[in-house]
Every structure is written in C-alpha cells, then in structure tokens.
C-alpha cells in the first residue's frame, strides 16, 4: 500500500502546473494506430445511427400502412377495389403479399377463359400459394435489410475499442521504459487514449444492440402479419374460386 501511495504522489507532484488533459487534445495527440481505431469506431457509429433512423421510420411506415390495408381488405368485398387501394400502400409488406396473390389469381382466371388446362376451377391453388410465399420471402429480405450491420457493430465495436485500449496501455509502458521513470506525462496520455477508445467503442455498440433487438421484434410482428394474411387469403380464394 505504501508503494502505491508513493507512485500516486510522484505522478501528481511531477505534473506540470495547470496541465489538463481534454478529450479533444488526447485524440489529436494520439498515435496513428489509436486515431485509426477511433476513426473506424466513429464511422461505425455514424453508419449505425443512419440505419437506426432509416429503419425506425421504414418499419413504422410499414406497420401503419399494413394496418390501413388490413382494414380496407376486411371491409371490402371486391378484390379489384382492394388492389386499387394497395396501389397507395406500397410500403406495406402485407399489401405486397396481396398484390402477388391477386396477380397470380388474375392470371389463372385469364388462362381459364382462354381454355388452358387447369387442375381446379381457376387453376392450381398451389400456384397462388407459391406466389404468396415468394412475396413473403421478398418482403422479409427488405424488412431485415441493413440490420446485420447493427449486429456487426454491436459485437465488433467493443473489441475494436479494446484493441485501442491495449495499444494505448502498451504505448504507455513503452514510454515509461524509454524515459526510465513513471510520471504523469508518460503514463496519463496513453491510459487516457485507451479509455477514450473503450468509451467510443461502447458508445457505438450500445445503441446498435438496443435498436437491433427492437427492429428484430418489429420485423417479426410484420412477418407474422404476412403469414397470417397469406393463410387468410388462400382460404378466401379456395372458398370462392375453387369450389
């Protein structure tokens, strides 16, 4: 304990009068490696925030338009009218699933009038089911797009910051070895650089993991809406067109 007290007293008493370490000055005085780490973390954070804002607005719009479409779908009895309504709700994944099913149903009806051979009253129900599934998969890709970057940032940013931490501490020990003594001037900058890298790594990672989980939850709700609507649409088509 006495040895530690001696070290801390030495650090304080040898500091130049009025010397202060600001975060900005630490970054400017940092080594090239630490600056590169900090720049990478800042780029990861800025990109993550862009994705966060974009996905938040996109998913909110998709959810709102899906609710509007479902209300219009269950209130109307004409598929043509519902299709016309879906023209103005293209951000809705449920609307896009309906459009795919409706287009396939229209093709089958047209083929039946032209005398094509079909397995049912208006063709094979499996054709419509495949169209619905294909549309669901396409919308799922859109809903999940860019969220992988948030997962990458959440998992990688702390380790990138840790690399900066290790490098800063290592630089501090190198300076101590080169100067032969441990003073505030030789120890503090490297340790502070290490702490800045760690802090920025956490600043980049924490929002990314929070919003990643949020977007996964919101996306899952929309995916369930698509699956449920697809099943309901198939039942309606089977009941009215495949008798």
N, C-alpha and C positions, 0 to 999 in steps of 0.2 A: 504493500500500500504506500509506503514511503517513497519507493522508487517511482511509482506512478505520479505521486504528488510532485516530485522533483521534475519529471518530464513536463507536466502541465504548466508548472511555474515557469520553466525555461521557455516554453512556447509563448506564453503570454508576455513575459518580460522582454523577449527579444523581438517582439513585433514592433515595427516602426510606428511612431506616433501618428494617430489619425488614419492608419491604414484600414481600409474597408474592402470587403470582397462582395461585389454585386454580381448578380446572376449574369447580367449582360457582359460585364468585364470578364467573368470567368469563361464565357463562351468565346469571346473574342481572343482571349489568351490561350484557349485550349489547343491541344496538339491537333494535327491534321486528322489523325485517326478518330479522335473524340468528336471533332467537328463533323466528320463524315457520318458518324453514328447519330449525332444529333440531327443532322440534315435528313437522314433516312427516316428517323422517327417522326420528324415534323411532316415529311411527305406522306408517311403512312397515316398520320393523324388527320391531315387535311383531306386526303382521299377518303378516309373513313367518314368524316363529317359530311362530305359531299354525298356519299352514298346514303348516309343516315337520313339526311334531309330529303333526298330524292325518293328513297324507298318509303319513308313515312308518308309523304304526300301521295305517292303512287298507290300504296296499299289502302290508304284512307279513301281515295277516289274510287278504287276498285270495289271496296266494300260498300260504299254509298250507292254506286251505280248498280251493283248486284242486287241490293235491296229494292231499288226502284224497278229493276227489271222483273224480279220475282213478283212484286206487287202487280205489275202490269200483266204478267203471264197468267197469274191465277184469276185476275179479274176479267180477262178477255177470253172469248171462246173461238176467236178466229186466228189461226196461225199466221195468216198473211198480215194481219194488223200487228201481231206481236213482232213479226220480223221487221216491219216498218219501224216499230218502236226501238228495236235493238240497234237500228242504224245510228241512233243518237247516244247509245250507251256502249260504245266500243271499248271502253276501259274496263268493263265488267267481264270477268272470266266466265261467269255463268251465261252471260249473253252470247259470248263467242261459242260456247258449247252448243247452245240452242241453234245458232246460225249454222253450225256444221251439220247438226242433225236435220235441220229443216231443209238445207240444200240437198242432202242425200235423199231425204224423203221426196222432195220435188223431182229429183232425177228418176227415182223408182216409179213415181206416178206418171211421168212423161214416157218412160220406157213401156209401161203397161198400155198406154194409149196407142203406142206405135206397134204393138203386137209382139214385144220381146217376150221370151220365155222366162218366167219367174216362178219362184217356189211358193209364193203367197199371193194374196190379193193384190198387193202392190210391190211385190218383190221380197227379197230375203231380209228379214228383220235384222239378221246379223250384220248386214251392210251398214245399217243405221247405227248399230251398237259400236261397230269398229270406227265409224266416223266420230261418234261421241268420245270414245276413248282416245282417239288420235288428237282431238281438240283439247281434251283434258290434259294430255301429256304436254302439248304445246304451251298451254296456258300455265302449267306448272313450271315449265322452264322459265317463262317470263317472270312469274312471281318469285322464283328463287334466284333470279339473276343478281349478280353482284354481292349477294350476302356472303359468298365464300370469302370475299376479301375481308369482311368484318371478322370472320372466324380466323383467318390467317393473321390479321393484325392482333386479335385478342390473344392468340397463342404465341406469336413470334415477337411482338414488341417488348415484352418483359425480358426476353432473352437477349434481344439486341441491346436493350438498356443495360443488362447485366454485363454484356461484353464491354460496353463503355465503362462500367464500374470497375471491372477487373483491370482494364487498361489504365484507368486513372490511378488506381492504387499502385499498380506496377510502376507507373511513371514516378509516383511519389517516392517509392523505395529506391528507384534508380537515382533520383536527385539527392536523396539522403546519402546514398553510398558515394556519389560523386563529390559531395561537399563535405562529407565526413562528420556531419552533425545534424541533429533533428531540431530545426527551428520552425516557427510558424510559416516563414516564407517558403521553406522547402516542402513542408507537409500539407499545409492547408489547400493550395491550389489544386493539387492532384486529387485529394479527397473530395473537394468541392465539385470538381469536374465529374467525379464518379457519382456523386449524389445527384447532380443535375441530370446525368444520363439515365439514372434509375427513375427519377421523378418523371421525366418526359416519356419514358417507356410505359410507366403506369398511366400517365395521362392519355396516351394513345390507346392502351389496352382496355381500360375500364369502360369507357363509353362503347367501345366496339363490342365487348361481350354482353353488355346490358341490352343494347339495341339488337344485336344478333338474336338473342333469345326472344326478344319482343317480336321481331319480324318472323321468326320461325313459328311462333304461336299464331300470329295474324294470318300467315300464309296457310297454316293448317286449317284454320276456320274456312278460308276461301276454297281450299281443296275439298273439304267436306261438303260445302255448298255445291260445288261442281258435281261431285259424285252423287249426292242425293238428287240433284236436279236431273242428272243423266238417267238415273233409275226411274224417276217420275215420268220423264219424257218418253222413255221406252214403254212404260206401262200405258200411257195415253195413246201412243201410236199403235201399240198392239191391240188395244181395246177398240179403237175407232177405224183402223185401216187393215187389220189382219184378223178378220172375223171368219 
